[in-house]
Amino acid sequence: MVKLVNKLTVTGDVAEFERVSEELTAYMRQQPGYLRFELLRSVRQENVFVEIAEWTDAESHLKAVRSEGFQQRVKPLGALATVDPDVYTLVREGRAGDA
């Protein structure tokens, strides 16, 4: 499993950003290898968001973002936000009470 972590700094209308983001997410949900998604908003900087998407593998994610459907839907995002994405693999995790 891999995780896409994408920091988005909204420079345009936040409501429009959220609409475009939801459209992209709806499309990605239909792609092979997609597992789940979260959109987080900074408490200190209300125009900063982080999206985290889990995929079965990096190749599935890459194929999805290179698709014509994704490219059409992502264009409006460029006018609304700057993005800083990367794909990561898990190194370690912990929970409360773990030794």
C-alpha positions as CSV (number, residue, x, y, z in Angstrom):
1,M,0.0,0.0,0.0
2,V,1.1,3.6,-0.7
3,K,-0.2,6.9,0.4
4,L,-0.5,10.1,-1.6
5,V,0.1,13.1,0.6
6,N,-0.7,16.4,-1.0
7,K,-0.4,19.8,0.6
8,L,-2.7,22.3,-1.1
9,T,-2.5,26.1,-0.4
10,V,-5.7,27.6,-1.7
11,T,-5.2,31.0,-3.4
12,G,-8.7,31.2,-4.9
13,D,-12.3,30.6,-3.6
14,V,-12.3,27.9,-0.9
15,A,-15.8,26.8,-1.7
16,E,-14.9,26.3,-5.4
17,F,-11.7,24.5,-4.3
18,E,-13.8,22.1,-2.2
19,R,-16.2,21.5,-5.1
20,V,-13.4,20.7,-7.5
21,S,-11.7,18.5,-4.9
22,E,-14.8,16.5,-4.4
23,E,-15.2,16.0,-8.2
24,L,-11.7,14.7,-8.4
25,T,-12.2,12.4,-5.4
26,A,-15.4,11.0,-6.9
27,Y,-13.5,10.2,-10.1
28,M,-10.6,8.6,-8.2
29,R,-12.9,6.4,-6.2
30,Q,-13.7,4.6,-9.4
31,Q,-10.1,3.9,-10.3
32,P,-8.5,0.5,-9.8
33,G,-6.2,0.4,-6.8
34,Y,-8.0,3.3,-4.9
35,L,-8.7,2.5,-1.3
36,R,-9.6,5.6,0.7
37,F,-9.2,9.4,1.0
38,E,-9.1,12.1,3.7
39,L,-9.1,15.9,3.3
40,L,-7.7,17.8,6.2
41,R,-7.8,21.5,6.8
42,S,-5.2,23.4,8.9
43,V,-6.5,24.9,12.1
44,R,-4.0,27.7,12.0
45,Q,-4.1,28.5,8.2
46,E,-7.6,28.1,6.9
47,N,-6.4,28.2,3.3
48,V,-4.1,25.2,3.7
49,F,-5.4,21.7,3.2
50,V,-3.7,18.2,3.1
51,E,-5.2,15.3,1.2
52,I,-4.2,11.8,2.0
53,A,-5.2,9.0,-0.4
54,E,-4.4,5.4,0.0
55,W,-3.7,3.2,-3.0
56,T,-2.9,-0.5,-3.4
57,D,0.3,0.4,-5.2
58,A,2.2,3.3,-6.8
59,E,1.6,2.1,-10.3
60,S,-2.2,2.2,-9.9
61,H,-2.0,5.8,-8.6
62,L,0.3,6.8,-11.4
63,K,-2.0,5.3,-14.0
64,A,-5.0,7.2,-12.5
65,V,-3.3,10.6,-12.5
66,R,-2.1,10.1,-16.1
67,S,-5.6,9.3,-17.3
68,E,-7.5,11.7,-19.5
69,G,-10.4,11.8,-17.0
70,F,-8.1,13.0,-14.2
71,Q,-6.3,15.5,-16.4
72,Q,-9.6,17.1,-17.4
73,R,-10.8,17.3,-13.8
74,V,-7.6,18.6,-12.3
75,K,-7.1,21.6,-14.6
76,P,-9.5,23.9,-12.6
77,L,-7.5,23.1,-9.4
78,G,-4.4,25.0,-10.8
79,A,-6.4,28.2,-10.8
80,L,-7.5,27.7,-7.2
81,A,-4.5,26.3,-5.3
82,T,-0.8,25.5,-5.4
83,V,-0.1,21.8,-4.8
84,D,2.8,19.8,-3.4
85,P,2.1,16.1,-3.8
86,D,4.2,13.0,-3.3
87,V,3.6,9.2,-2.8
88,Y,4.9,7.5,0.4
89,T,5.2,4.0,1.8
90,L,4.7,3.3,5.5
91,V,7.9,3.0,7.6
92,R,6.4,2.8,11.1
93,E,3.2,3.5,12.9
94,G,2.1,3.6,16.6
95,R,-1.0,3.8,18.7
96,A,-1.6,5.0,22.2
97,G,-0.5,2.3,24.7
98,D,1.9,0.6,22.3
99,A,5.1,-0.4,24.0
